[in-house]
Amino acid sequence: MMLTAVGLMSGTSLDGVDVALIETDGKRVKSFGPSGYRAYTDHERGLLRQALAEAVNLSQRDARPGILGEAERAVTQAHAEAVASFTSQHRIVRENIDIVGFHGQTVLHRPAQKMTVQIGDAAALARAIHIPVMHDFRAADVAAGGQGAPFVPVYHRALAQSLEREGPIVVVNIGGVSNITYIDGSDVLIACDTGPGNALLDDYMFRKMGQPFDCEGRMAAQGVVDVAWVIRALEHPFFAMPPPKSLDRNDFASLALREMPPADGAATLTAFTAEAIARIVPLLPKEPGSWIVAGGGARNLTMLRMLRERLAPATVESADALGWSADAIEAQAFGFLAARGLKGLPLSYPATTGVPIPMTGGVIARP
């Protein structure tokens, strides 16, 4: 049975809320509906930065002391507004939506301690939008000993199967953290985080230039890469670990650049992300023939150029070039995951998150 699902995603880049509608049975995608976006305000983004700093002290995943409670209310409100605006703009009757997949905003991800925290009040959101909401997708996986990330691989596989091209294919999502899905036919699905995505670069641009990100990679394009710094940064033990493996957004935040012109800093951090992605190749069963780049990093032309240079002779193309939506793909994925969760289908697997057995997940909040 096909379901109409809306997915909501607010990633580690802290830019805003992506909304997307898909029609799916949880195994294949029948059709893509419209997508939308609700940017976080400067105040909301500031709250979330404070929440990230405060969350490191959490010992209980459902505790919301101080600023975390305030940030959770802001996240819930932003998502409610995103759904209201989306349904109104596209004249979608809410009664026609079967399920909303609500990821929430990750403020802490420590799978080794069986802790993953996404803020956002699903019950309040369900009441506000009058639609059932599935949330807390990662908790069951982490509780069972999985990494709890990445969670989009089953959706990447559904998309890749529609391409009917020779494998192996890798889908790279470059958000705050970068992750890959390695797909070789219908049987082989491997996934992991590869290292920093846009987070280090975005934070650097914000500190140095007062800008939220390096638009199209223009700043990095003018700079010179500090190769020695990149080589040292890649000595971090994470990069030699085989998949599955996952990261917290701030796991590399302690890496400090020396004083250098902002363009050189941007170039160096962009090269670090690209090189970290390339470092996964020797850890995969076969060398991929094609790479598809999604997420905010797909808009960074310098990032794409560096990836093409580093991953040749494999092809590197943006998700948009295939008719996929680089911006909406993660929101679509959480609509897809919500449909799978409703049907009790697995969301994560031993080779994607390291969980012992295929796991379903998600909790439903009803209006």
BALOBA-1460 file (C-alpha; in Angstrom, 3 decimals):
// residues 367
<rec num="1" residu="m" x="0.000" y="0.000" z="0.000"/>
<rec num="2" residu="m" x="1.345" y="3.388" z="-0.998"/>
<rec num="3" residu="l" x="1.537" y="6.061" z="1.698"/>
<rec num="4" residu="t" x="1.766" y="9.827" z="1.397"/>
<rec num="5" residu="a" x="4.601" y="10.833" z="3.718"/>
<rec num="6" residu="v" x="6.157" y="14.165" z="4.595"/>
<rec num="7" residu="g" x="9.737" y="14.173" z="5.816"/>
<rec num="8" residu="l" x="11.295" y="16.894" z="7.970"/>
<rec num="9" residu="m" x="15.025" y="17.296" z="8.370"/>
<rec num="10" residu="s" x="17.140" y="19.805" z="10.249"/>
<rec num="11" residu="g" x="20.770" y="18.860" z="9.830"/>
<rec num="12" residu="t" x="23.990" y="19.530" z="11.671"/>
<rec num="13" residu="s" x="24.643" y="22.587" z="9.499"/>
<rec num="14" residu="l" x="21.971" y="24.413" z="11.589"/>
<rec num="15" residu="d" x="20.624" y="26.205" z="8.519"/>
<rec num="16" residu="g" x="16.925" y="25.416" z="8.797"/>
<rec num="17" residu="v" x="14.138" y="22.889" z="8.243"/>
<rec num="18" residu="d" x="13.773" y="20.997" z="4.961"/>
<rec num="19" residu="v" x="10.323" y="19.634" z="4.099"/>
<rec num="20" residu="a" x="9.514" y="17.123" z="1.360"/>
<rec num="21" residu="l" x="6.550" y="15.004" z="0.321"/>
<rec num="22" residu="i" x="6.902" y="11.577" z="-1.271"/>
<rec num="23" residu="e" x="4.574" y="8.736" z="-2.168"/>
<rec num="24" residu="t" x="6.107" y="5.419" z="-1.130"/>
<rec num="25" residu="d" x="5.408" y="1.956" z="0.213"/>
<rec num="26" residu="g" x="8.678" y="2.014" z="2.170"/>
<rec num="27" residu="k" x="10.436" y="-0.085" z="-0.470"/>
<rec num="28" residu="r" x="10.257" y="2.042" z="-3.583"/>
<rec num="29" residu="v" x="9.334" y="5.613" z="-4.333"/>
<rec num="30" residu="k" x="6.278" y="5.996" z="-6.540"/>
<rec num="31" residu="s" x="6.572" y="9.762" z="-6.903"/>
<rec num="32" residu="f" x="8.267" y="12.870" z="-5.536"/>
<rec num="33" residu="g" x="6.010" y="15.652" z="-4.339"/>
<rec num="34" residu="p" x="7.001" y="19.259" z="-3.710"/>
<rec num="35" residu="s" x="9.674" y="20.311" z="-1.231"/>
<rec num="36" residu="g" x="10.122" y="23.396" z="0.911"/>
<rec num="37" residu="y" x="12.442" y="25.099" z="3.354"/>
<rec num="38" residu="r" x="12.081" y="27.191" z="6.470"/>
<rec num="39" residu="a" x="15.341" y="28.894" z="7.463"/>
<rec num="40" residu="y" x="16.279" y="29.199" z="11.098"/>
<rec num="41" residu="t" x="16.434" y="32.808" z="12.247"/>
<rec num="42" residu="d" x="19.698" y="34.183" z="13.621"/>
<rec num="43" residu="h" x="18.161" y="33.954" z="17.103"/>
<rec num="44" residu="e" x="17.182" y="30.285" z="16.612"/>
<rec num="45" residu="r" x="20.608" y="29.446" z="15.214"/>
<rec num="46" residu="g" x="22.227" y="31.129" z="18.212"/>
<rec num="47" residu="l" x="20.020" y="29.114" z="20.563"/>
<rec num="48" residu="l" x="21.027" y="25.901" z="18.814"/>
<rec num="49" residu="r" x="24.725" y="26.734" z="19.028"/>
<rec num="50" residu="q" x="24.267" y="27.242" z="22.778"/>
<rec num="51" residu="a" x="22.295" y="23.984" z="22.995"/>
<rec num="52" residu="l" x="25.123" y="22.099" z="21.275"/>
<rec num="53" residu="a" x="27.576" y="23.466" z="23.826"/>
<rec num="54" residu="e" x="25.281" y="22.607" z="26.762"/>
<rec num="55" residu="a" x="24.410" y="19.122" z="25.476"/>
<rec num="56" residu="v" x="27.920" y="17.779" z="26.116"/>
<rec num="57" residu="n" x="26.990" y="17.674" z="29.821"/>
<rec num="58" residu="l" x="23.833" y="15.569" z="29.344"/>
<rec num="59" residu="s" x="23.705" y="12.267" z="31.197"/>
<rec num="60" residu="q" x="20.045" y="11.452" z="30.397"/>
<rec num="61" residu="r" x="18.839" y="11.625" z="26.813"/>
<rec num="62" residu="d" x="15.383" y="12.951" z="27.711"/>
<rec num="63" residu="a" x="16.629" y="15.736" z="30.029"/>
<rec num="64" residu="r" x="16.184" y="19.298" z="28.743"/>
<rec num="65" residu="p" x="17.783" y="21.598" z="31.331"/>
<rec num="66" residu="g" x="18.043" y="25.337" z="30.758"/>
<rec num="67" residu="i" x="18.839" y="26.381" z="27.216"/>
<rec num="68" residu="l" x="18.092" y="22.884" z="25.858"/>
<rec num="69" residu="g" x="14.426" y="23.242" z="26.819"/>
<rec num="70" residu="e" x="14.271" y="26.662" z="25.179"/>
<rec num="71" residu="a" x="15.984" y="25.326" z="22.049"/>
<rec num="72" residu="e" x="13.599" y="22.348" z="21.907"/>
<rec num="73" residu="r" x="10.587" y="24.670" z="21.956"/>
<rec num="74" residu="a" x="12.152" y="26.765" z="19.169"/>
<rec num="75" residu="v" x="12.872" y="23.664" z="17.057"/>
<rec num="76" residu="t" x="9.307" y="22.370" z="17.512"/>
<rec num="77" residu="q" x="7.827" y="25.753" z="16.610"/>
<rec num="78" residu="a" x="10.056" y="26.068" z="13.528"/>
<rec num="79" residu="h" x="8.981" y="22.626" z="12.291"/>
<rec num="80" residu="a" x="5.294" y="23.373" z="12.914"/>
<rec num="81" residu="e" x="5.643" y="26.596" z="10.919"/>
<rec num="82" residu="a" x="7.501" y="24.745" z="8.160"/>
<rec num="83" residu="v" x="4.658" y="22.216" z="7.784"/>
<rec num="84" residu="a" x="1.958" y="24.914" z="7.924"/>
<rec num="85" residu="s" x="3.680" y="27.006" z="5.264"/>
<rec num="86" residu="f" x="4.391" y="23.946" z="3.072"/>
<rec num="87" residu="t" x="0.830" y="22.582" z="3.108"/>
<rec num="88" residu="s" x="-0.628" y="26.033" z="2.546"/>
<rec num="89" residu="q" x="1.712" y="26.975" z="-0.304"/>
<rec num="90" residu="h" x="1.156" y="23.704" z="-2.172"/>
<rec num="91" residu="r" x="-2.546" y="23.437" z="-1.300"/>
<rec num="92" residu="i" x="-2.058" y="20.059" z="0.361"/>
<rec num="93" residu="v" x="-4.965" y="18.783" z="2.450"/>
<rec num="94" residu="r" x="-3.460" y="17.635" z="5.748"/>
<rec num="95" residu="e" x="-5.928" y="14.734" z="6.010"/>
<rec num="96" residu="n" x="-4.289" y="13.305" z="2.875"/>
<rec num="97" residu="i" x="-0.897" y="12.970" z="4.624"/>
<rec num="98" residu="d" x="-0.534" y="9.548" z="6.279"/>
<rec num="99" residu="i" x="2.598" y="10.196" z="8.326"/>
<rec num="100" residu="v" x="5.209" y="12.884" z="9.036"/>
<rec num="101" residu="g" x="8.809" y="11.797" z="9.657"/>
<rec num="102" residu="f" x="10.355" y="14.205" z="12.179"/>
<rec num="103" residu="h" x="14.094" y="13.821" z="12.693"/>
<rec num="104" residu="g" x="14.523" y="16.692" z="15.148"/>
<rec num="105" residu="q" x="17.774" y="18.551" z="15.761"/>
<rec num="106" residu="t" x="20.753" y="16.459" z="16.854"/>
<rec num="107" residu="v" x="22.570" y="18.078" z="19.773"/>
<rec num="108" residu="l" x="24.588" y="15.061" z="20.953"/>
<rec num="109" residu="h" x="25.614" y="11.804" z="19.296"/>
<rec num="110" residu="r" x="27.762" y="9.426" z="21.357"/>
<rec num="111" residu="p" x="26.935" y="5.889" z="20.271"/>
<rec num="112" residu="a" x="29.801" y="4.396" z="22.326"/>
<rec num="113" residu="q" x="27.882" y="5.574" z="25.411"/>
<rec num="114" residu="k" x="24.554" y="4.517" z="23.832"/>
<rec num="115" residu="m" x="23.533" y="8.182" z="23.751"/>
<rec num="116" residu="t" x="21.946" y="10.038" z="20.854"/>
<rec num="117" residu="v" x="19.869" y="13.155" z="21.493"/>
<rec num="118" residu="q" x="17.605" y="14.864" z="18.969"/>
<rec num="119" residu="i" x="15.617" y="17.763" z="20.394"/>
<rec num="120" residu="g" x="12.075" y="18.502" z="19.244"/>
<rec num="121" residu="d" x="8.748" y="17.716" z="20.921"/>
<rec num="122" residu="a" x="6.966" y="15.277" z="18.603"/>
<rec num="123" residu="a" x="3.756" y="15.196" z="20.640"/>
<rec num="124" residu="a" x="3.487" y="19.003" z="20.527"/>
<rec num="125" residu="l" x="4.263" y="18.959" z="16.789"/>
<rec num="126" residu="a" x="1.558" y="16.336" z="16.106"/>
<rec num="127" residu="r" x="-0.977" y="18.450" z="17.994"/>
<rec num="128" residu="a" x="0.046" y="21.576" z="16.110"/>
<rec num="129" residu="i" x="-0.134" y="20.062" z="12.607"/>
<rec num="130" residu="h" x="-2.958" y="17.511" z="13.233"/>
<rec num="131" residu="i" x="-1.016" y="14.685" z="11.559"/>
<rec num="132" residu="p" x="0.628" y="11.570" z="13.127"/>
<rec num="133" residu="v" x="4.363" y="12.130" z="13.629"/>
<rec num="134" residu="m" x="7.068" y="9.472" z="13.690"/>
<rec num="135" residu="h" x="10.200" y="10.512" z="15.556"/>
<rec num="136" residu="d" x="13.215" y="9.221" z="17.537"/>
<rec num="137" residu="f" x="14.442" y="7.131" z="14.607"/>
<rec num="138" residu="r" x="17.954" y="6.514" z="15.917"/>
<rec num="139" residu="a" x="17.309" y="5.472" z="19.530"/>
<rec num="140" residu="a" x="16.532" y="1.766" z="18.984"/>
<rec num="141" residu="d" x="19.643" y="1.310" z="16.840"/>
<rec num="142" residu="v" x="21.934" y="2.979" z="19.396"/>
<rec num="143" residu="a" x="20.345" y="1.077" z="22.300"/>
<rec num="144" residu="a" x="21.078" y="-2.182" z="20.453"/>
<rec num="145" residu="g" x="24.751" y="-1.247" z="20.041"/>
<rec num="146" residu="g" x="24.600" y="0.398" z="16.603"/>
<rec num="147" residu="q" x="26.214" y="3.673" z="15.612"/>
<rec num="148" residu="g" x="22.798" y="5.264" z="15.045"/>
<rec num="149" residu="a" x="24.076" y="6.824" z="11.809"/>
<rec num="150" residu="p" x="23.984" y="7.157" z="8.904"/>
<rec num="151" residu="f" x="20.274" y="6.475" z="8.506"/>
<rec num="152" residu="v" x="19.619" y="7.477" z="4.905"/>
<rec num="153" residu="p" x="21.261" y="4.478" z="3.129"/>
<rec num="154" residu="v" x="18.007" y="2.531" z="2.630"/>
<rec num="155" residu="y" x="16.616" y="5.566" z="0.823"/>
<rec num="156" residu="h" x="19.789" y="6.014" z="-1.233"/>
<rec num="157" residu="r" x="19.449" y="2.374" z="-2.317"/>
<rec num="158" residu="a" x="15.836" y="2.918" z="-3.412"/>
<rec num="159" residu="l" x="16.965" y="5.907" z="-5.498"/>
<rec num="160" residu="a" x="20.039" y="4.177" z="-6.953"/>
<rec num="161" residu="q" x="18.045" y="1.144" z="-8.068"/>
<rec num="162" residu="s" x="15.993" y="3.431" z="-10.290"/>
<rec num="163" residu="l" x="19.151" y="4.522" z="-12.166"/>
<rec num="164" residu="e" x="19.814" y="1.054" z="-13.593"/>
<rec num="165" residu="r" x="23.561" y="1.700" z="-13.849"/>
<rec num="166" residu="e" x="26.548" y="-0.534" z="-13.148"/>
<rec num="167" residu="g" x="27.746" y="-0.549" z="-9.553"/>
<rec num="168" residu="p" x="29.340" y="0.056" z="-7.254"/>
<rec num="169" residu="i" x="27.696" y="3.454" z="-6.783"/>
<rec num="170" residu="v" x="28.425" y="5.708" z="-3.824"/>
<rec num="171" residu="v" x="26.028" y="8.414" z="-2.678"/>
<rec num="172" residu="v" x="27.813" y="11.057" z="-0.585"/>
<rec num="173" residu="n" x="25.790" y="13.351" z="1.615"/>
<rec num="174" residu="i" x="27.787" y="16.413" z="2.639"/>
<rec num="175" residu="g" x="25.916" y="18.083" z="5.478"/>
<rec num="176" residu="g" x="27.540" y="19.194" z="8.729"/>
<rec num="177" residu="v" x="29.132" y="15.712" z="8.743"/>
<rec num="178" residu="s" x="29.813" y="13.757" z="5.531"/>
<rec num="179" residu="n" x="28.517" y="10.234" z="5.073"/>
<rec num="180" residu="i" x="28.504" y="7.706" z="2.274"/>
<rec num="181" residu="t" x="26.265" y="4.896" z="1.094"/>
<rec num="182" residu="y" x="28.002" y="2.193" z="-0.978"/>
<rec num="183" residu="i" x="25.533" y="0.311" z="-3.176"/>
<rec num="184" residu="d" x="26.433" y="-2.702" z="-5.318"/>
<rec num="185" residu="g" x="23.265" y="-4.303" z="-6.648"/>
<rec num="186" residu="s" x="20.383" y="-5.058" z="-4.315"/>
<rec num="187" residu="d" x="22.433" y="-7.105" z="-1.852"/>
<rec num="188" residu="v" x="25.415" y="-4.961" z="-0.836"/>
<rec num="189" residu="l" x="24.668" y="-1.870" z="1.246"/>
<rec num="190" residu="i" x="27.487" y="-0.346" z="3.307"/>
<rec num="191" residu="a" x="27.422" y="3.046" z="4.977"/>
<rec num="192" residu="c" x="29.373" y="5.233" z="7.351"/>
<rec num="193" residu="d" x="30.314" y="8.765" z="8.219"/>
<rec num="194" residu="t" x="33.572" y="9.756" z="6.500"/>
<rec num="195" residu="g" x="34.538" y="12.826" z="8.500"/>
<rec num="196" residu="p" x="33.665" y="16.509" z="8.592"/>
<rec num="197" residu="g" x="31.287" y="17.838" z="5.981"/>
<rec num="198" residu="n" x="30.484" y="21.537" z="6.010"/>
<rec num="199" residu="a" x="30.575" y="22.030" z="9.798"/>
<rec num="200" residu="l" x="34.226" y="23.085" z="10.173"/>
<rec num="201" residu="l" x="34.059" y="25.266" z="7.074"/>
<rec num="202" residu="d" x="30.732" y="26.860" z="8.060"/>
<rec num="203" residu="d" x="31.972" y="27.604" z="11.573"/>
<rec num="204" residu="y" x="35.189" y="29.075" z="10.149"/>
<rec num="205" residu="m" x="33.289" y="31.300" z="7.677"/>
<rec num="206" residu="f" x="31.033" y="32.475" z="10.495"/>
<rec num="207" residu="r" x="33.984" y="33.352" z="12.749"/>
<rec num="208" residu="k" x="36.150" y="34.997" z="10.087"/>
<rec num="209" residu="m" x="33.644" y="36.555" z="7.687"/>
<rec num="210" residu="g" x="30.311" y="36.664" z="9.544"/>
<rec num="211" residu="q" x="28.861" y="34.491" z="6.765"/>
<rec num="212" residu="p" x="26.941" y="31.239" z="7.404"/>
<rec num="213" residu="f" x="28.806" y="29.282" z="4.681"/>
<rec num="214" residu="d" x="31.179" y="29.600" z="1.715"/>
<rec num="215" residu="c" x="28.685" y="30.299" z="-1.090"/>
<rec num="216" residu="e" x="29.469" y="28.011" z="-4.062"/>
<rec num="217" residu="g" x="32.987" y="27.581" z="-2.657"/>
<rec num="218" residu="r" x="34.000" y="31.018" z="-3.937"/>
<rec num="219" residu="m" x="36.203" y="31.846" z="-0.949"/>
<rec num="220" residu="a" x="37.994" y="28.484" z="-1.097"/>
<rec num="221" residu="a" x="38.508" y="28.889" z="-4.843"/>
<rec num="222" residu="q" x="40.717" y="31.928" z="-4.164"/>
<rec num="223" residu="g" x="42.839" y="30.214" z="-1.507"/>
<rec num="224" residu="v" x="45.857" y="27.927" z="-1.249"/>
<rec num="225" residu="v" x="45.519" y="24.624" z="0.645"/>
<rec num="226" residu="d" x="47.796" y="24.079" z="3.642"/>
<rec num="227" residu="v" x="48.642" y="20.510" z="2.610"/>
<rec num="228" residu="a" x="50.749" y="19.816" z="5.707"/>
<rec num="229" residu="w" x="47.783" y="20.725" z="7.966"/>
<rec num="230" residu="v" x="45.451" y="18.418" z="6.025"/>
<rec num="231" residu="i" x="47.937" y="15.532" z="6.260"/>
<rec num="232" residu="r" x="48.257" y="16.033" z="10.038"/>
<rec num="233" residu="a" x="44.466" y="16.268" z="10.480"/>
<rec num="234" residu="l" x="44.029" y="12.987" z="8.607"/>
<rec num="235" residu="e" x="46.191" y="11.222" z="11.215"/>
<rec num="236" residu="h" x="43.092" y="11.154" z="13.453"/>
<rec num="237" residu="p" x="42.391" y="7.446" z="14.139"/>
<rec num="238" residu="f" x="38.811" y="7.765" z="12.853"/>
<rec num="239" residu="f" x="39.954" y="7.792" z="9.223"/>
<rec num="240" residu="a" x="41.619" y="4.372" z="9.383"/>
<rec num="241" residu="m" x="38.616" y="2.693" z="11.048"/>
<rec num="242" residu="p" x="36.551" y="0.444" z="8.750"/>
<rec num="243" residu="p" x="32.825" y="1.120" z="8.300"/>
<rec num="244" residu="p" x="30.378" y="1.270" z="9.932"/>
<rec num="245" residu="k" x="31.415" y="4.315" z="11.975"/>
<rec num="246" residu="s" x="29.797" y="7.605" z="12.904"/>
<rec num="247" residu="l" x="30.659" y="11.039" z="14.235"/>
<rec num="248" residu="d" x="29.293" y="13.871" z="16.292"/>
<rec num="249" residu="r" x="29.258" y="17.256" z="14.541"/>
<rec num="250" residu="n" x="31.884" y="18.604" z="16.955"/>
<rec num="251" residu="d" x="34.307" y="15.647" z="16.954"/>
<rec num="252" residu="f" x="36.831" y="17.638" z="14.895"/>
<rec num="253" residu="a" x="36.047" y="21.064" z="16.367"/>
<rec num="254" residu="s" x="39.333" y="21.070" z="18.303"/>
<rec num="255" residu="l" x="41.361" y="21.088" z="15.073"/>
<rec num="256" residu="a" x="42.642" y="24.654" z="14.802"/>
<rec num="257" residu="l" x="44.127" y="26.250" z="11.709"/>
<rec num="258" residu="r" x="47.199" y="28.447" z="12.064"/>
<rec num="259" residu="e" x="46.749" y="32.133" z="11.282"/>
<rec num="260" residu="m" x="46.252" y="32.458" z="7.526"/>
<rec num="261" residu="p" x="44.201" y="34.501" z="5.048"/>
<rec num="262" residu="p" x="40.502" y="33.484" z="5.179"/>
<rec num="263" residu="a" x="40.614" y="32.184" z="1.601"/>
<rec num="264" residu="d" x="43.470" y="29.810" z="2.493"/>
<rec num="265" residu="g" x="41.568" y="28.639" z="5.586"/>
<rec num="266" residu="a" x="38.445" y="27.947" z="3.518"/>
<rec num="267" residu="a" x="40.489" y="26.116" z="0.866"/>
<rec num="268" residu="t" x="42.239" y="24.012" z="3.530"/>
<rec num="269" residu="l" x="39.020" y="22.968" z="5.280"/>
<rec num="270" residu="t" x="37.312" y="22.190" z="1.960"/>
<rec num="271" residu="a" x="40.283" y="20.029" z="0.956"/>
<rec num="272" residu="f" x="40.136" y="18.265" z="4.335"/>
<rec num="273" residu="t" x="36.497" y="17.286" z="3.753"/>
<rec num="274" residu="a" x="37.224" y="16.081" z="0.196"/>
<rec num="275" residu="e" x="40.311" y="14.128" z="1.242"/>
<rec num="276" residu="a" x="38.444" y="12.552" z="4.179"/>
<rec num="277" residu="i" x="35.756" y="11.319" z="1.755"/>
<rec num="278" residu="a" x="38.420" y="9.893" z="-0.569"/>
<rec num="279" residu="r" x="40.063" y="8.057" z="2.351"/>
<rec num="280" residu="i" x="37.085" y="5.697" z="2.528"/>
<rec num="281" residu="v" x="37.837" y="4.145" z="-0.898"/>
<rec num="282" residu="p" x="40.498" y="1.625" z="0.273"/>
<rec num="283" residu="l" x="38.098" y="0.501" z="3.027"/>
<rec num="284" residu="l" x="35.332" y="-0.470" z="0.556"/>
<rec num="285" residu="p" x="34.972" y="-3.917" z="-1.103"/>
<rec num="286" residu="k" x="35.479" y="-2.531" z="-4.624"/>
<rec num="287" residu="e" x="36.489" y="0.826" z="-6.059"/>
<rec num="288" residu="p" x="33.302" y="2.758" z="-6.950"/>
<rec num="289" residu="g" x="32.687" y="3.695" z="-10.565"/>
<rec num="290" residu="s" x="30.401" y="6.629" z="-9.831"/>
<rec num="291" residu="w" x="29.844" y="9.078" z="-6.983"/>
<rec num="292" residu="i" x="26.677" y="11.125" z="-6.481"/>
<rec num="293" residu="v" x="26.972" y="14.153" z="-4.191"/>
<rec num="294" residu="a" x="23.977" y="15.432" z="-2.201"/>
<rec num="295" residu="g" x="23.503" y="17.817" z="0.701"/>
<rec num="296" residu="g" x="24.757" y="21.378" z="1.045"/>
<rec num="297" residu="g" x="28.218" y="20.354" z="-0.170"/>
<rec num="298" residu="a" x="26.781" y="19.594" z="-3.615"/>
<rec num="299" residu="r" x="26.385" y="23.374" z="-4.050"/>
<rec num="300" residu="n" x="30.074" y="23.979" z="-3.274"/>
<rec num="301" residu="l" x="31.742" y="24.000" z="-6.701"/>
<rec num="302" residu="t" x="35.242" y="23.974" z="-5.186"/>
<rec num="303" residu="m" x="34.319" y="20.896" z="-3.131"/>
<rec num="304" residu="l" x="33.037" y="19.144" z="-6.278"/>
<rec num="305" residu="r" x="36.212" y="20.042" z="-8.195"/>
<rec num="306" residu="m" x="38.433" y="18.687" z="-5.405"/>
<rec num="307" residu="l" x="36.380" y="15.479" z="-5.227"/>
<rec num="308" residu="r" x="36.636" y="14.981" z="-9.009"/>
<rec num="309" residu="e" x="40.407" y="15.418" z="-8.853"/>
<rec num="310" residu="r" x="40.745" y="13.053" z="-5.904"/>
<rec num="311" residu="l" x="38.315" y="10.329" z="-7.031"/>
<rec num="312" residu="a" x="39.257" y="10.106" z="-10.741"/>
<rec num="313" residu="p" x="38.751" y="8.070" z="-12.886"/>
<rec num="314" residu="a" x="35.351" y="7.584" z="-11.191"/>
<rec num="315" residu="t" x="32.650" y="10.047" z="-12.187"/>
<rec num="316" residu="v" x="31.452" y="12.628" z="-9.636"/>
<rec num="317" residu="e" x="28.106" y="14.363" z="-10.199"/>
<rec num="318" residu="s" x="25.623" y="16.264" z="-8.087"/>
<rec num="319" residu="a" x="22.305" y="14.690" z="-7.149"/>
<rec num="320" residu="d" x="20.527" y="17.536" z="-8.957"/>
<rec num="321" residu="a" x="22.176" y="16.492" z="-12.231"/>
<rec num="322" residu="l" x="20.305" y="13.168" z="-11.958"/>
<rec num="323" residu="g" x="16.964" y="14.808" z="-11.310"/>
<rec num="324" residu="w" x="17.245" y="14.072" z="-7.588"/>
<rec num="325" residu="s" x="16.992" y="16.957" z="-5.184"/>
<rec num="326" residu="a" x="20.315" y="17.609" z="-3.449"/>
<rec num="327" residu="d" x="18.528" y="19.924" z="-1.024"/>
<rec num="328" residu="a" x="15.471" y="17.777" z="-0.261"/>
<rec num="329" residu="i" x="17.013" y="14.296" z="-0.309"/>
<rec num="330" residu="e" x="17.391" y="13.969" z="3.480"/>
<rec num="331" residu="a" x="13.879" y="15.282" z="4.145"/>
<rec num="332" residu="q" x="12.538" y="12.843" z="1.545"/>
<rec num="333" residu="a" x="14.510" y="10.101" z="3.282"/>
<rec num="334" residu="f" x="12.789" y="10.706" z="6.617"/>
<rec num="335" residu="g" x="9.406" y="10.536" z="4.918"/>
<rec num="336" residu="f" x="10.544" y="7.219" z="3.404"/>
<rec num="337" residu="l" x="11.871" y="6.004" z="6.791"/>
<rec num="338" residu="a" x="8.587" y="6.943" z="8.469"/>
<rec num="339" residu="a" x="6.723" y="4.799" z="5.927"/>
<rec num="340" residu="r" x="9.158" y="1.917" z="6.565"/>
<rec num="341" residu="g" x="8.786" y="2.355" z="10.325"/>
<rec num="342" residu="l" x="4.988" y="2.215" z="10.055"/>
<rec num="343" residu="k" x="5.333" y="-1.131" z="8.268"/>
<rec num="344" residu="g" x="7.954" y="-2.496" z="10.673"/>
<rec num="345" residu="l" x="10.621" y="-2.690" z="7.949"/>
<rec num="346" residu="p" x="14.324" y="-2.326" z="8.851"/>
<rec num="347" residu="l" x="15.777" y="1.195" z="8.959"/>
<rec num="348" residu="s" x="19.343" y="0.149" z="9.734"/>
<rec num="349" residu="y" x="21.544" y="-2.885" z="9.111"/>
<rec num="350" residu="p" x="24.780" y="-4.419" z="10.424"/>
<rec num="351" residu="a" x="26.742" y="-2.966" z="7.473"/>
<rec num="352" residu="t" x="25.237" y="0.529" z="7.741"/>
<rec num="353" residu="t" x="25.328" y="1.249" z="11.472"/>
<rec num="354" residu="g" x="26.965" y="-1.847" z="12.979"/>
<rec num="355" residu="v" x="23.755" y="-2.879" z="14.742"/>
<rec num="356" residu="p" x="23.770" y="-6.665" z="15.447"/>
<rec num="357" residu="i" x="20.642" y="-7.415" z="13.387"/>
<rec num="358" residu="p" x="18.481" y="-5.361" z="10.978"/>
<rec num="359" residu="m" x="16.487" y="-2.925" z="13.102"/>
<rec num="360" residu="t" x="13.281" y="-1.017" z="12.599"/>
<rec num="361" residu="g" x="12.698" y="2.073" z="14.686"/>
<rec num="362" residu="g" x="10.754" y="5.252" z="15.259"/>
<rec num="363" residu="v" x="8.054" y="6.158" z="17.756"/>
<rec num="364" residu="i" x="4.630" y="7.511" z="16.733"/>
<rec num="365" residu="a" x="3.055" y="10.577" z="18.343"/>
<rec num="366" residu="r" x="-0.595" y="11.055" z="17.405"/>
<rec num="367" residu="p" x="-2.461" y="14.394" z="17.362"/>
